[in-house]
Amino acid sequence: MPLSRPALTLAPGPKGVQDARRWVVRTYQDIDRHDLVDCAELGVSELVSNAILHGSDPIQVRVRGTASHPRIEVRDASVETPVLPAPLTLDHDDDLLLTFGRGLSIVSRCSKAWGAEIEADGKVVWFEPSDDIAEEGVDGTIRVLTPPAEKHVDADALDIVILGVPLKLYVGFQAHFRELRREVRLLALAHAVDYPLADDLSDLFTALEADLHSGIGLTEFLEAPAEGSAVADLTVRMPRSAAPTLQRFVSLLDLADEFCRQERLLSLARTDEQRAFQTWFLSEYVRQAAGGQPHPWPGLAEPARQHAQ
């Protein structure tokens, strides 16, 4: 049974809560964490109920982290910040479990750690289930994530032309980067002692993020890809000084792959094809910054390459 599995997109209404509970219970049983099933089931019920009542479709649930520290994430398209729970005592239990709108209070008591991240296109509320419900809830961490400010591109800037970009791999690269950045950040936040490399990787991502935004985030296609096209050319204007940062990023991704394998993350390390594409893509910036000419993606079939050029 593979550790990693895609997110579950939920149906609206009570059926979504039922589906999420069954899926989470089955996932925790599959990774042999029967000790966490009760709190996992209770917590995901509350988060999905909140998302249905107060969030926006689509609503998805997934399990990430490691087999030792599995984490449940519920994502919806709303950017409204969750309301932090008020302190509760055991005297409120009977009413609490029957009342809507107190979901985060329950989550905070059945978690080792929990929090939320609000991005431009929605929010993710996450928790790591405990093996029992505590008398007092743990504090959550809510972060509003904003993209790094664009750097002024000075006179030393140059145009990097990337030829024959396979669009599926390019979109996958952006998604992989965001997920990997979140994964190491959350592991470092909740378990820095258990995963010291996650803490180091998170610091590296933070240090490189501004240059990475300039290097791979501000892209314009030379020509709009034709509908159904598998490849396209793009150009990026970037400061020449960003090239060494991008070279370091190639090494960072390799280090992150090794971390994923050693810690048995519940998300897959890169495939050979993804690794080859990302290394080629980033290396084009470094090579052209040093005066080299553009080289198309070497995995491109010849007829498609001629079309892309």
RONULUM-880155 format. One line per 2 residues: their letters; for each residue x, y, z of C-alpha. Coordinates in Angstrom, 3 decimals, padded with zeros to 6 digits. Example, Ala and Ser with C-alpha at 12.3 -4.5 7.8 and 13.67 -1.06 7.14 Angstrom:
<sites>
AS	012.300/-004.500/007.800  013.670/-001.060/007.140
</sites>
This chain:
<sites>
MP	000.000/000.000/000.000  001.647/003.304/-001.067
LS	001.956/005.941/001.636  001.012/008.781/-000.678
RP	-002.467/009.205/-002.097  -004.223/012.088/-003.853
AL	-006.559/014.469/-002.068  -010.221/013.526/-001.727
TL	-012.642/016.076/-003.214  -015.815/016.120/-001.144
AP	-019.447/016.269/-002.128  -021.453/019.167/-000.658
GP	-023.536/018.699/002.459  -023.521/015.972/005.126
KG	-022.345/013.324/002.654  -019.040/015.192/002.408
VQ	-018.523/014.830/006.161  -019.316/011.133/006.050
DA	-016.985/010.540/003.089  -014.153/012.456/004.787
RR	-014.506/010.450/007.999  -014.471/007.099/006.209
WV	-011.524/008.092/004.004  -009.431/009.384/006.909
VR	-010.143/006.314/009.065  -009.154/004.005/006.203
TY	-005.977/006.020/005.539  -004.870/005.927/009.174
QD	-005.549/002.201/009.299  -003.513/001.710/006.118
ID	-000.477/003.432/007.669  -000.942/001.404/010.868
RH	-001.867/004.347/013.099  -004.937/002.811/014.728
DL	-004.083/004.703/017.927  -004.953/008.010/016.249
VD	-008.170/006.989/014.487  -010.655/008.344/017.056
CA	-009.164/011.844/017.213  -008.537/011.872/013.458
EL	-012.189/011.035/012.777  -013.509/013.612/015.246
GV	-011.188/016.384/014.071  -011.791/015.932/010.354
SE	-015.566/015.861/010.970  -015.336/019.286/012.590
LV	-013.051/020.807/009.961  -015.140/019.558/007.034
SN	-018.361/020.701/008.741  -016.833/024.171/009.184
AI	-015.689/024.246/005.558  -019.167/023.280/004.340
LH	-020.895/025.834/006.587  -018.485/028.745/006.235
GS	-016.102/027.988/003.347  -016.364/027.681/-000.424
DP	-016.201/024.780/-002.844  -014.193/022.850/-003.804
IQ	-013.435/021.248/-000.435  -010.673/018.665/-000.245
VR	-009.129/016.536/002.483  -005.744/014.846/002.434
VR	-003.203/013.268/004.786  000.399/014.497/004.768
GT	003.380/014.532/007.127  005.040/011.214/007.974
AS	003.815/007.842/009.222  005.162/008.828/012.655
HP	003.461/012.233/012.592  000.554/012.094/010.109
RI	-001.291/015.361/009.522  -004.802/015.965/008.153
EV	-005.410/018.981/005.919  -008.783/020.365/004.817
RD	-008.704/022.897/002.002  -011.462/025.151/000.681
AS	-011.581/028.162/-001.638  -012.493/030.755/001.013
VE	-009.845/033.195/002.238  -011.733/034.048/005.438
TP	-009.501/033.556/008.485  -010.786/030.894/010.919
VL	-011.812/032.209/014.339  -009.524/030.935/017.069
PA	-011.348/028.887/019.728  -012.156/030.257/023.151
PL	-010.807/028.369/026.188  -013.016/025.430/027.168
TL	-013.363/023.189/030.200  -014.708/019.672/030.538
DH	-017.965/021.097/031.922  -018.805/022.245/028.395
DD	-018.353/018.836/026.786  -021.981/017.816/026.386
DL	-023.042/021.117/024.841  -019.855/021.435/022.824
LL	-020.280/018.184/020.930  -023.817/019.153/019.940
TF	-023.149/022.718/018.830  -022.062/023.930/015.409
GR	-019.478/026.697/015.167  -017.168/025.347/017.868
GL	-015.231/022.993/015.596  -011.791/024.503/016.156
SI	-012.235/024.165/019.911  -012.719/020.436/019.454
VS	-009.845/020.216/016.981  -007.522/021.998/019.415
RC	-008.279/019.383/022.088  -007.780/016.310/019.908
SK	-004.536/017.579/018.330  -000.844/017.569/019.066
AW	-000.580/020.636/016.837  -002.889/022.489/014.459
GA	-003.106/025.643/012.416  -004.272/027.304/009.214
EI	-002.661/028.935/006.209  -004.524/031.471/004.090
EA	-003.306/031.973/000.529  -004.585/034.019/-002.381
DG	-006.770/031.171/-003.705  -008.060/029.652/-000.474
KV	-007.071/028.277/002.906  -005.803/025.055/004.432
VW	-006.701/024.130/008.000  -004.572/021.280/009.351
FE	-004.132/019.247/012.511  -002.037/016.343/013.742
PS	-004.316/014.033/015.740  -003.450/013.062/019.293
DD	-004.122/009.630/020.746  -006.664/011.050/023.209
IA	-008.776/014.153/023.805  -007.081/016.567/026.198
EE	-008.743/018.643/028.899  -007.296/021.825/027.389
GV	-006.692/022.564/023.748  -003.317/023.356/022.239
DG	-002.729/026.764/020.662  -003.045/026.907/016.886
TI	-000.924/028.858/014.431  -002.728/030.876/011.748
RV	-000.659/032.419/008.979  -001.655/034.643/006.090
LT	000.820/033.882/003.318  001.638/036.653/000.885
PP	003.942/036.349/-002.127  007.349/037.980/-001.807
AE	007.523/041.551/-003.017  008.778/041.802/-006.564
KH	012.339/042.941/-006.761  013.260/045.821/-009.002
VD	014.987/044.348/-012.038  018.004/046.578/-012.603
AD	020.175/047.335/-015.595  022.085/044.089/-015.074
AL	018.938/042.093/-015.905  018.809/039.665/-018.796
DI	016.120/037.785/-020.683  016.179/034.036/-020.199
VI	014.440/032.117/-022.986  013.229/028.626/-022.134
LG	012.381/026.620/-025.265  009.993/023.717/-025.576
VP	008.646/023.729/-022.029  006.344/020.728/-021.453
LK	003.350/022.433/-019.879  002.262/019.479/-017.748
LY	005.701/019.209/-016.129  005.927/022.997/-015.742
VG	002.588/023.200/-013.900  003.602/020.178/-011.827
FQ	006.851/021.941/-010.878  004.950/024.910/-009.481
AH	002.636/022.604/-007.498  005.545/020.484/-006.219
FR	007.434/023.588/-005.094  004.456/024.926/-003.126
EL	003.709/021.573/-001.495  007.330/020.878/-000.583
RR	007.709/024.355/000.901  004.575/023.855/003.018
EV	005.612/020.341/004.070  009.007/021.298/005.466
RL	007.573/024.439/007.075  004.856/022.521/008.935
LA	007.169/019.709/010.024  009.637/022.313/011.282
LA	006.845/024.169/013.083  005.439/021.122/014.880
HA	008.449/018.796/015.135  011.739/020.634/014.710
VD	013.449/018.309/017.205  012.246/015.155/015.428
YP	013.041/016.471/011.933  016.073/018.781/012.176
LA	016.600/018.601/008.416  013.062/019.909/007.897
DD	013.996/022.910/010.026  017.138/023.481/007.942
LS	015.223/023.070/004.670  012.551/025.502/005.830
DL	015.225/028.103/006.632  016.764/027.583/003.189
FT	013.417/028.028/001.454  012.866/031.270/003.354
AL	016.327/032.561/002.469  015.942/031.713/-001.231
EA	012.296/032.631/-001.707  012.714/036.231/-002.868
DL	015.253/035.283/-005.536  013.188/032.276/-006.556
HS	010.187/034.546/-007.037  012.240/036.683/-009.379
GI	013.752/033.639/-011.077  010.850/031.226/-011.650
GL	007.667/033.007/-010.604  007.513/035.908/-013.059
TE	007.064/034.184/-016.388  005.576/035.251/-019.691
FL	005.003/032.950/-022.606  006.548/034.239/-025.825
EA	003.373/033.152/-027.580  000.164/032.016/-025.976
PA	000.109/028.218/-026.160  -002.401/026.927/-028.676
EG	-005.383/025.171/-027.175  -004.416/021.587/-026.464
SA	-000.716/022.308/-026.938  001.661/020.180/-024.886
VA	004.646/022.557/-025.107  005.375/026.289/-025.239
DL	008.279/028.735/-025.101  008.564/031.260/-022.304
TV	010.825/034.154/-021.431  011.765/035.521/-018.025
RM	013.499/038.782/-017.230  015.645/038.225/-014.154
PR	018.607/039.843/-012.408  021.892/038.201/-013.319
SA	022.652/037.977/-009.593  019.792/035.463/-009.149
AP	021.637/032.740/-011.114  023.738/031.434/-008.171
TL	020.575/031.252/-006.050  018.881/029.106/-008.661
QR	021.927/026.837/-008.780  021.630/026.379/-005.018
FV	017.952/025.580/-005.488  018.854/022.606/-007.713
SL	020.896/021.176/-004.828  018.123/022.004/-002.348
LD	015.593/019.949/-004.337  017.953/016.960/-004.378
LA	018.395/017.267/-000.607  014.628/017.480/-000.161
DE	014.186/014.272/-002.197  016.532/012.436/000.140
FC	014.650/013.824/003.144  011.343/012.574/001.664
RQ	012.750/009.077/001.222  014.443/008.821/004.624
ER	011.522/010.166/006.653  008.911/008.261/004.599
LL	006.791/011.321/003.933  003.152/010.778/003.009
SL	003.867/012.634/-000.219  006.108/011.250/-002.922
AR	009.599/012.416/-003.779  010.064/013.525/-007.380
TD	009.944/010.989/-010.181  012.978/010.632/-012.461
EQ	011.142/012.628/-015.141  010.258/015.440/-012.726
RA	013.833/015.570/-011.452  015.246/015.698/-014.993
FQ	012.837/018.466/-016.028  013.409/020.625/-012.963
TW	017.190/020.294/-013.227  017.082/021.257/-016.927
FL	014.635/024.113/-016.307  016.639/025.738/-013.514
SE	019.975/025.053/-015.174  018.853/026.997/-018.245
YV	018.830/030.159/-016.115  022.303/029.467/-014.789
RQ	023.758/028.510/-018.174  022.255/031.453/-020.083
AA	023.282/033.896/-017.333  026.840/032.741/-018.037
GG	026.424/033.495/-021.771  025.146/030.175/-023.105
QP	022.496/029.800/-025.800  019.026/028.360/-025.072
HP	018.748/024.581/-025.244  015.245/023.070/-025.668
WP	013.931/020.491/-023.253  015.859/017.358/-024.284
GL	012.876/015.123/-023.640  010.914/016.863/-026.384
AE	010.077/014.760/-029.425  011.563/016.160/-032.658
PA	008.291/017.204/-034.409  007.056/018.940/-031.244
RQ	010.467/020.614/-030.792  010.361/022.079/-034.290
HA	006.839/023.347/-033.636  007.935/024.934/-030.336
Q	010.811/026.724/-032.077
</sites>
